[in-house]
């Protein structure tokens, strides 16, 4: 997976993610929108056969969008670990 920064300014960040799809982007967007400092978060897949998803984040105040994105990714990772543990518990019983 590769990440390319398309736009970065004081309170805005736009990145392209190579090698992923709606699943990861939707989770990241959901976690970003839970952050009180996030003004806007969304993603787009310009063309499903030829494009990589693009995630856009705009923050309120002086909050850094890269910090919000890192935090959102960490929350997604934690949720994935909890889900994996529960699956193992249910199916190994």
C-alpha positions in Angstrom: 0.0 0.0 0.0 1.4 3.4 -1.0 0.2 6.8 0.1 0.7 9.9 -2.0 0.0 13.4 -0.6 -2.0 15.4 -3.2 -2.6 18.5 -1.2 -1.5 19.7 2.2 -2.2 23.1 3.7 -2.7 24.3 7.2 -6.0 22.6 7.9 -6.5 20.5 4.8 -5.1 17.2 3.6 -5.8 15.2 0.5 -4.1 11.9 0.0 -4.3 9.1 -2.6 -4.1 5.5 -1.4 -2.8 2.9 -3.8 -3.9 -0.7 -3.3 -7.2 -0.2 -1.3 -10.9 0.2 -1.9 -14.1 1.5 -0.3 -13.8 -0.8 2.7 -10.8 0.9 4.3 -11.7 4.4 3.2 -15.2 4.1 4.6 -13.8 3.0 8.0 -11.3 5.8 8.0 -13.9 8.4 7.0 -16.2 7.2 9.8 -13.5 7.4 12.4 -12.4 10.9 11.2 -16.0 12.2 11.5 -16.0 11.1 15.2 -13.2 13.6 15.8 -14.7 16.9 17.1 -11.9 18.9 15.4 -12.8 17.5 11.9 -14.8 19.9 9.9 -15.1 17.7 6.8 -14.0 14.2 5.9 -14.7 12.2 2.8 -13.3 10.0 0.1 -13.8 9.4 -3.6 -12.9 6.7 -6.0 -12.8 8.7 -9.3 -13.0 5.5 -11.4 -13.4 2.0 -9.9 -11.3 0.3 -12.6 -8.5 2.8 -13.0 -8.3 5.0 -9.9 -7.0 4.9 -6.4 -9.2 6.2 -3.6 -8.6 9.8 -2.5 -9.3 10.8 1.2 -9.9 14.5 2.0 -9.8 16.0 5.5 -10.5 19.6 6.6 -10.0 20.6 10.2 -11.4 23.3 12.4 -9.1 25.7 14.2 -5.4 24.9 14.4 -5.8 21.1 14.5 -3.6 19.2 12.1 -5.3 16.9 9.6 -2.4 14.5 9.5 -2.8 14.0 13.3 -6.5 13.3 12.8 -5.8 10.8 10.0 -3.2 8.9 12.1 -5.6 8.8 15.0 -8.4 7.5 12.8 -6.2 4.8 11.4 -5.2 3.7 14.9 -8.9 3.5 15.9 -9.6 1.3 12.8 -6.6 -0.9 13.8 -7.9 -1.3 17.3 -11.4 -2.2 16.1 -9.9 -4.8 13.7 -8.0 -6.4 16.5 -11.0 -6.5 18.8 -13.1 -8.1 16.0 -10.4 -10.6 15.3 -10.2 -11.6 18.9 -13.9 -12.0 19.2 -14.0 -14.1 16.0 -11.3 -16.4 17.4 -13.2 -16.7 20.7 -16.5 -17.6 19.0 -15.1 -20.1 16.5 -12.5 -21.8 18.6 -15.0 -22.6 21.4 
